[in-house]
Amino acid sequence: GVSLSGRLQETWKATSVLATEIIDSAPDALIYPNPTTNAFSIQSNAELEFVEVYDLAGTLVYRKDIDATNATIEFQLQGGIYTVVLTTDKRNSVHQLVVVN
């Protein structure tokens, strides 16, 4: 709008929009040790179908079929932070894994 003095006036209205995606962190699945160097173990209450590991850019760097509730995953990855996705027949759980070399 324009004020009585002829200057342009702006009115700002503060609004807040919260958009979230619920990611199941699956307290019934455990990845250890974390941090790790070249392997980690998985314990799950549900039978896992497969595990996927993604780098920070979102590139799939490792995938393995499991078909068990427990597994040990061995890999050769550079040091960094990775996202581990555990998949069962009912859901996915997302975990963060730190690799140190």
LUMVOMI-594005 format. One record per residue (C-alpha): residue number from 1; residue in three letters; x, y, z. Coordinates in Angstrom, 1 decimal, padded with zeros to 4 digits. Layout:
// LUMVOMI-594005
(NUM Ala (X Y Z))
...
This chain:
// LUMVOMI-594005
(1 Gly (000.0 000.0 000.0))
(2 Val (001.0 003.7 -000.1))
(3 Ser (001.1 005.8 003.1))
(4 Leu (-000.3 009.3 003.4))
(5 Ser (003.2 010.7 002.9))
(6 Gly (003.4 009.2 -000.6))
(7 Arg (006.0 006.5 000.3))
(8 Leu (005.6 002.9 -000.6))
(9 Gln (004.9 000.8 002.5))
(10 Glu (005.3 -002.9 002.7))
(11 Thr (003.4 -005.1 005.1))
(12 Trp (004.9 -008.4 005.9))
(13 Lys (003.0 -011.2 007.5))
(14 Ala (005.0 -013.9 009.2))
(15 Thr (003.7 -017.4 008.7))
(16 Ser (005.2 -020.7 009.6))
(17 Val (004.7 -023.8 007.5))
(18 Leu (006.1 -027.0 008.8))
(19 Ala (006.5 -029.8 006.3))
(20 Thr (008.0 -033.0 007.7))
(21 Glu (008.4 -036.5 006.5))
(22 Ile (008.2 -039.1 009.3))
(23 Ile (011.2 -041.4 009.0))
(24 Asp (011.0 -044.5 011.1))
(25 Ser (014.2 -044.6 013.1))
(26 Ala (013.3 -048.2 014.2))
(27 Pro (014.3 -048.5 017.8))
(28 Asp (014.0 -052.3 017.2))
(29 Ala (017.0 -052.2 014.8))
(30 Leu (020.6 -051.6 016.0))
(31 Ile (023.7 -050.9 014.0))
(32 Tyr (027.1 -051.3 015.8))
(33 Pro (029.9 -050.4 016.1))
(34 Asn (029.4 -046.8 015.1))
(35 Pro (031.8 -045.3 014.2))
(36 Thr (033.4 -048.2 012.4))
(37 Thr (036.3 -048.8 010.0))
(38 Asn (035.2 -051.6 007.5))
(39 Ala (032.3 -053.6 009.0))
(40 Phe (029.2 -053.2 011.1))
(41 Ser (026.7 -055.6 012.6))
(42 Ile (022.9 -055.4 012.4))
(43 Gln (020.4 -056.7 015.0))
(44 Ser (016.8 -056.4 014.2))
(45 Asn (013.5 -057.7 015.7))
(46 Ala (012.1 -058.2 012.2))
(47 Glu (013.6 -060.2 009.4))
(48 Leu (015.5 -057.9 007.1))
(49 Glu (015.2 -058.3 003.3))
(50 Phe (018.2 -056.1 002.4))
(51 Val (020.5 -053.3 003.5))
(52 Glu (021.5 -050.3 001.4))
(53 Val (024.3 -047.8 002.1))
(54 Tyr (024.2 -044.3 000.6))
(55 Asp (026.9 -041.6 000.6))
(56 Leu (026.1 -037.9 001.4))
(57 Ala (025.4 -037.2 -002.2))
(58 Gly (022.6 -039.9 -002.1))
(59 Thr (024.5 -042.4 -004.3))
(60 Leu (024.0 -046.0 -003.5))
(61 Val (027.5 -047.4 -002.6))
(62 Tyr (026.6 -050.8 -001.2))
(63 Arg (023.6 -053.2 -001.3))
(64 Lys (023.2 -056.7 000.1))
(65 Asp (020.3 -059.1 000.4))
(66 Ile (020.1 -060.4 003.9))
(67 Asp (016.9 -062.5 004.7))
(68 Ala (017.8 -062.7 008.4))
(69 Thr (017.4 -060.8 011.6))
(70 Asn (021.1 -060.4 012.3))
(71 Ala (024.0 -059.8 009.9))
(72 Thr (027.5 -058.5 009.6))
(73 Ile (028.3 -056.2 006.7))
(74 Glu (031.9 -055.9 005.5))
(75 Phe (032.8 -053.1 003.0))
(76 Gln (035.5 -050.9 001.7))
(77 Leu (034.3 -047.3 002.0))
(78 Gln (036.1 -044.0 002.4))
(79 Gly (035.9 -042.3 005.7))
(80 Gly (032.8 -040.2 006.0))
(81 Ile (029.1 -040.2 007.0))
(82 Tyr (026.7 -042.6 005.3))
(83 Thr (023.0 -043.4 005.5))
(84 Val (022.1 -047.0 006.1))
(85 Val (018.6 -048.1 005.0))
(86 Leu (017.4 -051.4 006.5))
(87 Thr (014.4 -052.9 004.6))
(88 Thr (011.9 -055.4 006.0))
(89 Asp (008.7 -056.6 004.3))
(90 Lys (006.8 -053.9 006.4))
(91 Arg (009.0 -050.9 006.6))
(92 Asn (012.3 -049.1 006.1))
(93 Ser (014.5 -047.8 008.9))
(94 Val (017.1 -045.1 008.3))
(95 His (020.4 -045.0 010.3))
(96 Gln (023.5 -042.8 010.2))
(97 Leu (026.8 -044.6 010.0))
(98 Val (030.2 -042.9 010.5))
(99 Val (033.2 -044.6 008.8))
(100 Val (036.7 -043.7 009.9))
(101 Asn (039.9 -044.9 008.1))
